Amino acid sequence: MANENNNERLILQAAEEEFIQKGYNGAKTTSIAAKAGVTHAMLHYYYRTKENLFQKVFSAKVQQVVQPFKELLENDKSITLEKAIRDFIHLHFSFLKANPLLINFVYNEVISNPTNRKVAIKAIYPTMSHLYARVSSLINAEVEAGNITKIKPLQLILNILSLNITTFMVYPLIAENMQQEQAALFLQERESCNISFILNAIKP
């Protein structure tokens, strides 16, 4: 049983690397099997088809994106809107920094494959529904107190996601002629700028 679990783990790790680097169409199950150190027949035994394996990897990556935000709002029941925004931006920014290839992977596969859109929606919706409701409650409280201007939760969330994602889409161009320390400082400054931009945008 332990050996089976280890084989499955190795296959998923190899598949994640293959799919993220090459996308669904470019990935080869023979390459995945070789990277995992298993036979192609064994890979077929566990997942039957390339599509089944891809859906497993894709769903896991989408869950990995949204899970920290769910935990953020569930673990701190007394969180303020400002702290939620700061923490939300930091979590998302840090995740993108640690997974630079994931942006294009998710975007390309969701846009090009209707089946993957359904997988993404299924994985994201429960968390986003909860997130939307909680952010809406925090916004309403701040609006009533006169601390911020009224903004729809979806618009606020999209503003945050857009700023962070755009940063890492253009980062390879910006960092091309930078030293490592300069590039690291740029990302640190950019995260702070994104936080300030969002908070200033909702001031009354």
MOJOHU-V111924 format. One record per residue. RES is the residue in three letters. SS is DSSP state (A for helix, B for strand, O for the rest). PHI is phi as a letter, one per 20 degrees, with the letter a starting at -180 (NA if undefined). OMEGA is omega in whole degrees, 0 to 359 (NA if undefined). Layout:
res & ss & phi & omega
RES & SS & PHI & OMEGA
RES & SS & PHI & OMEGA
This chain:
res & ss & phi & omega
MET & O & NA & 180
ALA & A & f & 180
ASN & A & f & 178
GLU & A & f & 179
ASN & A & f & 180
ASN & A & f & 177
ASN & A & f & 181
GLU & A & f & 179
ARG & A & f & 180
LEU & A & f & 178
ILE & A & f & 181
LEU & A & f & 178
GLN & A & f & 180
ALA & A & f & 180
ALA & A & f & 179
GLU & A & g & 179
GLU & A & f & 182
GLU & A & f & 183
PHE & A & f & 181
ILE & A & f & 181
GLN & A & f & 189
LYS & A & d & 184
GLY & A & m & 183
TYR & A & f & 185
ASN & A & f & 183
GLY & A & e & 182
ALA & O & f & 179
LYS & O & c & 179
THR & A & f & 177
THR & A & f & 178
SER & A & f & 179
ILE & A & f & 179
ALA & A & f & 180
ALA & A & f & 180
LYS & A & f & 181
ALA & A & e & 181
GLY & O & m & 178
VAL & O & c & 177
THR & O & f & 177
HIS & A & f & 178
ALA & A & f & 179
MET & A & f & 177
LEU & A & g & 179
HIS & A & f & 179
TYR & A & f & 183
TYR & A & f & 190
TYR & A & c & 175
ARG & O & m & 184
THR & O & c & 175
LYS & A & f & 181
GLU & A & f & 178
ASN & A & f & 180
LEU & A & f & 180
PHE & A & f & 181
GLN & A & f & 178
LYS & A & f & 180
VAL & A & f & 184
PHE & A & f & 180
SER & A & f & 180
ALA & A & f & 180
LYS & A & f & 177
VAL & A & f & 177
GLN & A & f & 180
GLN & A & f & 179
VAL & A & f & 190
VAL & A & e & 186
GLN & A & g & 181
PRO & A & g & 181
PHE & A & f & 176
LYS & A & f & 181
GLU & A & f & 180
LEU & A & g & 185
LEU & A & e & 180
GLU & A & e & 185
ASN & A & e & 181
ASP & O & c & 184
LYS & O & f & 183
SER & O & d & 183
ILE & O & f & 176
THR & O & e & 179
LEU & A & f & 181
GLU & A & f & 180
LYS & A & f & 179
ALA & A & f & 179
ILE & A & f & 180
ARG & A & g & 182
ASP & A & f & 180
PHE & A & f & 180
ILE & A & f & 181
HIS & A & f & 180
LEU & A & f & 182
HIS & A & f & 180
PHE & A & f & 181
SER & A & f & 179
PHE & A & f & 180
LEU & A & f & 179
LYS & A & f & 181
ALA & A & e & 183
ASN & O & c & 188
PRO & O & f & 181
LEU & O & e & 188
LEU & A & f & 183
ILE & A & g & 181
ASN & A & f & 180
PHE & A & g & 182
VAL & A & f & 182
TYR & A & f & 183
ASN & A & f & 184
GLU & A & f & 178
VAL & A & f & 181
ILE & A & f & 188
SER & A & e & 187
ASN & O & c & 180
PRO & A & g & 179
THR & A & f & 179
ASN & A & f & 176
ARG & A & f & 179
LYS & A & f & 178
VAL & A & f & 180
ALA & A & f & 180
ILE & A & f & 180
LYS & A & f & 181
ALA & A & f & 186
ILE & A & e & 192
TYR & A & g & 182
PRO & A & g & 180
THR & A & f & 181
MET & A & f & 178
SER & A & f & 178
HIS & A & f & 180
LEU & A & f & 180
TYR & A & g & 182
ALA & A & f & 182
ARG & A & f & 179
VAL & A & f & 177
SER & A & g & 179
SER & A & f & 179
LEU & A & f & 179
ILE & A & f & 182
ASN & A & g & 180
ALA & A & f & 180
GLU & A & f & 177
VAL & A & f & 179
GLU & A & f & 179
ALA & O & e & 180
GLY & O & m & 184
ASN & O & e & 182
ILE & B & b & 172
THR & O & e & 182
LYS & O & f & 177
ILE & O & b & 178
LYS & O & f & 181
PRO & A & g & 181
LEU & A & f & 179
GLN & A & f & 179
LEU & A & f & 180
ILE & A & f & 180
LEU & A & f & 176
ASN & A & g & 180
ILE & A & f & 181
LEU & A & f & 182
SER & A & f & 180
LEU & A & f & 182
ASN & A & f & 183
ILE & A & f & 179
THR & A & f & 179
THR & A & g & 185
PHE & A & e & 173
MET & A & f & 181
VAL & A & e & 184
TYR & A & g & 180
PRO & A & g & 178
LEU & A & f & 182
ILE & A & f & 186
ALA & A & e & 186
GLU & A & g & 183
ASN & A & d & 180
MET & O & d & 168
GLN & O & f & 183
GLN & A & g & 180
GLU & A & f & 178
GLN & A & f & 180
ALA & A & f & 179
ALA & A & f & 179
LEU & A & f & 178
PHE & A & g & 181
LEU & A & f & 178
GLN & A & f & 179
GLU & A & f & 182
ARG & A & f & 178
GLU & A & f & 178
SER & A & f & 179
CYS & A & f & 180
ASN & A & f & 178
ILE & A & f & 181
SER & A & f & 181
PHE & A & f & 182
ILE & A & f & 181
LEU & A & f & 179
ASN & A & f & 183
ALA & A & f & 182
ILE & O & d & 176
LYS & B & f & 180
PRO & O & f & NA
